[in-house]
């Protein structure tokens, strides 16, 4: 039985399929940061619940990436500072999702 790390490393070395479809972010780029974070977090939770679904692992990873990307951006407004201040809370919630 392969460990998760072995499977992950094996998938990184695969060259097929060459035509990879990237999951778009679950938000509109014109949305405010707080809305983007909420929509991305909801999409991440929904995909994490569908563990046995074919695409759920890839979509979960994509939404986790988008959420991290949002949290790493430089705050420009007080609302964005609040979102970033709550970053550790969201990280804890993401870790809880992994346990589902």
C-alpha positions as semicolon CSV with decimal commas, in nm:
position;residue;x (nm);y (nm);z (nm)
1;X;0,000;0,000;0,000
2;X;0,141;0,338;-0,102
3;X;0,156;0,630;0,133
4;X;-0,001;0,962;0,043
5;X;0,344;1,114;-0,008
6;X;0,445;0,836;-0,249
7;X;0,124;0,882;-0,449
8;X;0,175;1,260;-0,453
9;X;0,535;1,228;-0,573
10;X;0,431;0,979;-0,839
11;X;0,161;1,214;-0,965
12;X;0,411;1,501;-0,982
13;X;0,633;1,301;-1,218
14;X;0,350;1,201;-1,452
15;X;0,346;1,372;-1,790
16;X;-0,002;1,258;-1,891
17;X;-0,253;1,406;-1,942
18;X;-0,092;1,695;-2,125
19;X;-0,421;1,884;-2,156
20;X;-0,491;1,971;-1,794
21;X;-0,805;2,170;-1,718
22;X;-0,748;2,418;-1,435
23;X;-1,041;2,481;-1,204
24;X;-1,130;2,853;-1,214
25;X;-1,168;3,045;-0,890
26;X;-1,520;3,030;-0,741
27;X;-1,547;3,408;-0,736
28;X;-1,551;3,700;-0,975
29;X;-1,230;3,903;-0,977
30;X;-1,433;4,220;-0,922
31;X;-1,570;4,092;-0,588
32;X;-1,442;4,237;-0,264
33;X;-1,175;4,036;-0,083
34;X;-1,411;3,937;0,197
35;X;-1,661;3,795;-0,055
36;X;-1,382;3,614;-0,241
37;X;-1,259;3,452;0,081
38;X;-1,610;3,348;0,184
39;X;-1,694;3,198;-0,155
40;X;-1,362;3,018;-0,181
41;X;-1,389;2,881;0,172
42;X;-1,743;2,755;0,102
43;X;-1,629;2,587;-0,220
44;X;-1,337;2,429;-0,035
45;X;-1,565;2,292;0,236
46;X;-1,812;2,155;-0,018
47;X;-1,539;1,976;-0,213
48;X;-1,380;1,838;0,103
49;X;-1,712;1,674;0,192
50;X;-1,715;1,489;-0,143
51;X;-1,401;1,286;-0,073
52;X;-1,507;0,989;-0,286
53;X;-1,607;1,195;-0,588
54;X;-1,366;1,175;-0,885
55;X;-1,269;1,541;-0,911
56;X;-1,304;1,637;-0,546
57;X;-0,935;1,597;-0,458
58;X;-0,815;1,818;-0,742
59;X;-1,083;2,078;-0,685
60;X;-1,014;2,079;-0,310
61;X;-0,648;2,142;-0,381
62;X;-0,733;2,420;-0,630
63;X;-0,967;2,594;-0,384
64;X;-0,710;2,564;-0,105
65;X;-0,458;2,728;-0,338
66;X;-0,699;3,012;-0,422
67;X;-0,775;3,066;-0,054
68;X;-0,404;3,080;0,031
69;X;-0,346;3,318;-0,256
70;X;-0,616;3,550;-0,124
71;X;-0,476;3,540;0,228
72;X;-0,124;3,619;0,110
73;X;-0,219;3,935;-0,079
74;X;-0,127;4,267;0,072
75;X;-0,416;4,428;0,262
76;X;-0,535;4,752;0,110
77;X;-0,844;4,829;0,319
78;X;-0,952;4,775;0,680
79;X;-1,180;4,493;0,564
80;X;-0,888;4,315;0,403
81;X;-0,680;4,363;0,719
82;X;-0,959;4,194;0,913
83;X;-0,960;3,902;0,672
84;X;-0,585;3,862;0,707
85;X;-0,605;3,896;1,087
86;X;-0,844;3,600;1,087
87;X;-0,599;3,397;0,880
88;X;-0,503;3,162;1,162
89;X;-0,874;3,093;1,225
90;X;-0,921;2,995;0,861
91;X;-0,608;2,781;0,864
92;X;-0,743;2,594;1,167
93;X;-1,073;2,540;0,985
94;X;-0,891;2,407;0,679
95;X;-0,705;2,161;0,899
96;X;-1,040;2,051;1,042
97;X;-1,165;1,990;0,688
98;X;-0,878;1,751;0,635
99;X;-1,008;1,541;0,923
100;X;-1,357;1,502;0,769
